[in-house]
Amino acid sequence: MRIESVRTVVTSPGRNFVTLRITTSDGITGLGDATLNGRELAVAAYLTEHVEPLLTGRDARRIEDTWQYLYRGAYWRRGPVTMAAIAAVDTALWDIKAQAAGMPLYELLGGASRRGALAYGHASGRDVPELFDSIRAHLDAGYRAIRVQTGIPGLDSVYGVAASAAGGGDRYDYEPARRTALPVEEAWDTRAYLRHVPSVFEAVRNEFGPELPLLHDGHHRMTPVQAAKLGKALEPYDLFWLEDATPGEDPTALRLIRQHTTTPLAIGEVFNSVHDYTPLLQERLIDYVRSAVTHTGGVTAMKKLLDMAAVYGVRSGMHGPTDISPVGQAAALHLDLAVHNFGIQEYMRHSPDTLEVFRTSYTFEDGLLHPSDTPGLGVTLDEEAAARFPYAPAYLPVNRLTDGTVHDW
């Protein structure tokens, strides 16, 4: 089974996606997600110029060998662009292998370990009443776990809140990256945030009770001391996790946070290698791995990372907003179903335009996602539909402190 053709498709049905399409001499086509939010064209060029020429004629069944060939053979290792490109190749080859075997991918990964993957949705509001409305809407939609984000008094716009003055007041659940030539700049005040957030969770618990799993994303906007303070303040509200409390460039900062709070910690959506996690796992400094299949070298690498995490009692919580295409989401769901140490899966519904381009078979019912029993990943790409949505620049906002300093995410 030789690789006969390789094609990189860039499309923008509501947001930008990069998809690798590999077809074998047997006529089987596999898909891989290579989307890198705000740097999509860098990955597309990496694939087109440097990876596609290496793949034609290779044995599509040799997934591990191809992974090592692309990772070690290039000399320059790791990094988000390289790992997203390798992830696309790897995921497409797993898709092909599972289709050839006539079974869903999770069966090749050891079979199902559960009925489905518990998913959490993104509830947000500019104020508490709007937040309550969003939580109720998510509960009505079937979610059984909720991420809570809220506006901050005195700030016009806060990333993670799906409607803001800076965004024209419109909800942007499908595309948090705004379509502009340059990133939008948002003011940020950490002290105001630290004062406000505990009161929000107190109100949510009083309204919705103690049983609902609640999550919160700090978006890397705190120092370790600030994050420790917030984690401690949130302990009475029994969070499922506090995510990305501090910048990911210094993962050892989690040591300080861990010393001061028992709030569970999740991190890793900006990581792209198992090596980013090694000290965090060995010292049990986190509770959940937040990487995406799309950004961490594909199914092969993510399975190894989660197996390593399982040794230390750390669970999965894979990244899954709308900057992961349905191809990447499906790959995550197959892993979710198979691995023993599953924790929870992030799930934002894609827009109707996106679902016109990517035809999916995974399902969401009673709070659980299932990748389906369709052979392979269970996702197809409609290239005619994809061509109707050309690439358009889109960027996440840049944060500035109130004194004008560019601030970490």
URFEN-V220465 format. One record per pair of residues at least 4 apart in sequence whose C-alpha atoms are under 6 Angstrom apart, sorted by the first residue. I is the first residue (numbers start at 1). J is the second residue. If there is no record, write none. Layout:
I&J, I&J
//
This chain:
1&25, 1&59, 1&60, 2&24, 2&25, 2&57, 2&58, 2&59, 2&60, 3&24, 3&56, 3&57, 3&58, 3&60, 4&23, 4&24, 4&25, 4&56, 5&22, 5&23, 6&21, 6&22, 6&52, 7&20, 7&21, 8&19, 8&20, 9&18, 9&19, 10&17, 10&18, 11&16, 11&17, 11&386, 11&389, 11&390, 11&391, 12&16, 12&389, 12&390, 12&391, 13&353, 13&354, 13&389, 15&175, 17&35, 18&34, 18&35, 19&32, 19&33, 19&34, 20&31, 20&32, 20&88, 21&30, 21&31, 22&29, 22&30, 23&28, 23&29, 24&28, 30&92, 30&95, 30&96, 31&92, 32&88, 32&91, 32&92, 33&88, 33&294, 33&327, 33&328, 34&84, 34&85, 34&88, 34&294, 35&40, 36&40, 38&395, 43&81, 45&49, 46&50, 47&51, 47&52, 48&52, 68&72, 69&73, 78&82, 78&83, 80&84, 80&272, 83&87, 83&295, 83&296, 83&297, 84&294, 84&295, 86&297, 87&91, 87&294, 87&297, 87&298, 90&298, 91&298, 91&299, 95&376, 95&377, 98&103, 98&104, 98&105, 98&376, 99&375, 99&376, 102&375, 103&375, 104&373, 104&374, 104&375, 104&376, 105&376, 105&377, 106&111, 106&334, 106&338, 107&111, 111&338, 112&337, 112&338, 113&337, 113&338, 114&337, 116&368, 116&369, 116&370, 117&368, 117&369, 118&344, 118&367, 118&368, 119&344, 119&345, 119&346, 119&347, 119&367, 119&368, 120&145, 120&146, 120&346, 120&347, 121&146, 121&147, 121&347, 122&147, 123&134, 123&135, 123&147, 123&148, 124&131, 124&148, 124&149, 124&150, 124&161, 125&130, 125&131, 125&150, 125&161, 126&150, 126&151, 127&151, 138&143, 139&143, 142&366, 142&367, 143&367, 144&367, 145&213, 146&214, 147&214, 147&215, 147&216, 148&216, 149&161, 150&161, 151&158, 156&165, 157&164, 157&165, 157&166, 162&171, 162&172, 162&173, 163&169, 163&170, 163&171, 164&169, 165&169, 172&176, 174&351, 177&394, 177&395, 177&396, 178&394, 178&395, 179&393, 179&394, 180&394, 181&393, 183&395, 183&397, 184&397, 185&397, 185&398, 185&399, 186&399, 187&399, 187&400, 187&401, 187&402, 188&400, 188&401, 189&401, 198&234, 204&208, 205&209, 205&210, 213&240, 214&239, 214&240, 215&239, 215&240, 215&241, 216&242, 217&242, 217&243, 218&243, 218&244, 218&245, 219&244, 219&409, 220&244, 220&245, 220&246, 220&247, 220&409, 221&408, 221&409, 222&226, 222&227, 222&245, 222&246, 223&246, 224&246, 224&253, 224&257, 227&245, 228&257, 228&260, 231&261, 231&263, 232&261, 235&263, 241&264, 241&265, 242&265, 243&265, 243&266, 243&267, 244&267, 254&258, 254&285, 264&287, 265&286, 265&287, 266&286, 266&287, 266&288, 267&290, 268&289, 268&290, 268&291, 269&290, 269&291, 272&295, 272&296, 273&296, 274&305, 279&283, 280&284, 280&285, 287&314, 288&314, 288&315, 288&316, 288&317, 289&316, 289&317, 290&317, 290&318, 290&319, 291&318, 291&319, 292&318, 292&319, 293&298, 293&299, 293&302, 294&298, 294&328, 297&301, 299&303, 309&314, 310&314, 310&341, 315&341, 315&342, 315&343, 316&342, 316&343, 317&343, 317&344, 317&345, 318&345, 319&346, 320&324, 320&346, 320&347, 321&347, 321&348, 322&348, 322&350, 324&328, 326&330, 330&371, 333&371, 334&371, 335&339, 336&342, 355&359, 357&381, 357&382, 357&385, 357&386, 358&380, 358&381, 359&379, 359&380, 360&379, 361&372, 361&378, 362&370, 362&371, 362&372, 363&369, 363&370, 364&368, 364&369, 374&378, 399&406, 399&407, 400&404, 400&405, 400&406, 400&407, 401&405
//
